Amino acid sequence: MAEQPQGIKPIIELEDFSSKRKLRDLPWWFFAIILIAIYVFFIISTKEEYNAAFDFIKIGLQVTVKTTLISYVIAILFGLLAGLGRISKSIVLNNLSRLYVELIRGIPILVLIFFIALVGVPVLVDGMNNIGYWLSDRGIDFLGKIFTAITNQDISMNARAITALAFTYGAYLAEIFRAGIQSIAKGQMEAARSLGMSYGQSMRYVILPQAVRNVLPALGNDFVAMVKDSSLVSVLAVRDITQVSRLYAGSTFRFRESYIILAVMYLTMTVILSLGVQLLERRLRIHD
């Protein structure tokens, strides 16, 4: 009887191990989320009560997307300025940036939204009115009337919500930008300065492009987090999908339908964005 070659058994075992590893590495969690989403959208299309709830709630989707996008763009500006201040050699700029970051990070987001919208904005309006009175007393009536005409009612709750989210997330993005800038070797700045560039030019053309590239995945993750935290603006009666869901549930008493649809809508948005961030990370690793 012919003997079995000795190399066949190890090869079979290696193939079994490889197939088991492929099964283990499959994103089973993603498949589970897809199944949940498919099931929910199936009952939306087949059950009238779910379909009615979805048609009502989706009206707030535009407000959610708009609030998140505008807030994040402004937060990036706040974060970049504060991040540059954190690494500045100026004692004033460094301490002001540190104060901003520590204050915001030490207070819950919900409390900050209430404070900025209901305390900060009225204080700002009062300050602008006082500036208007001061200008009018000195004969600058044109500008004085503009500042004194501003009232709290002129600033909508949507604008206050956007300001609160942007101001809050700016502190978190500041630390991301600071870490990204400090991750660049000091020799890059020295080389740029030796070529005759000023500090601002070196930062703009050499350091920041590299730093932003390094922190892109972190910025993406914070954007996903802001999509979820945008639900907090519903406490200001901003008609995003969370507020609209609460209104629908309170008027129809269909709490199950309202909040299942709301949860799946947020889950769908965050999963899609998270996959985009992961794809970005892979492309950056391949480029490296």
C-alpha positions, 0 to 999 in steps of 0.5 A: 500500500502506497504511503501518503506523502508527509507534506499533505497533512500539514498543508491541509491543516494550514488551509483549515487554519486559514479558512477559520481565520477568514471566518473569524475576521469577517465583520459579523457585527456589520452583517447584523446591523445590515439585517436589523436595518433591512428588517426595520425598513421592511416593516416601514414599507409593510406596516402603515403605522411605521410608515406614517411615523417614518414619513413624519420623522424624516422631515427633521433629517434636513435640520439634523444634517444641516446643523451637524455640517455647519457646526463641524465646519465652525468647530474646525476653525475654533479647534485649529485656532485653539490648537495653534494657541496651545503650541504657541510660545506666547504666554497669553495665547497659550493660557487662553487656549488652555483655559478654553479647552479645559473649561469646555472639556470639564462641563457636560455637553448638555449643560454647555448647550443650555448655558451658551444658548440661554445665558451666553447669547443674551449676555452677548446681545446685551454687550452689543447693545451697550456698544451701540449706546456707546457709539451713539453717545459719540455721534456714530449713530449709524453703527449705534442703531445697528447694535442697539436694534439687536434683540434676543428674538433675532437669534433663532434657536437653530443658530444658538444650537449650532453655536453651542455645538461648534464651540463645544467640539472646537475644544476637542478638535483643538487637542487633535490639532495640537497632537497632529502638529506636535507629531511632525518632526521639529526638523521640518520647521527648522528646514522651512525656516532655513529656506527663508520662510517665516513662522506663519509660512512654515506652518501654513505650507509645511507643518499644517498640511502634514498634520491635517493628513495625520489627524484626518481619521480622528477628525472623521471620528469626531464628526461621527460623534457630532452626528450623534450629539446633534440630538441634544439640540432637541432640548432647545426645541430645534426640529431635528429628527429627535425633536420631531420623533418626540413630538410624534410620539407625544401626539400619537402615543406610538412610542415604539414606532417613533423611537425604533425608527429614530434609533435606526436612522441614527444607526444608519448614518453613523455606520455609513460614516464610520465605514467611510472613516475606516476606508480613509484610514486604509487608504492612508496606510496604503499610501504610507 
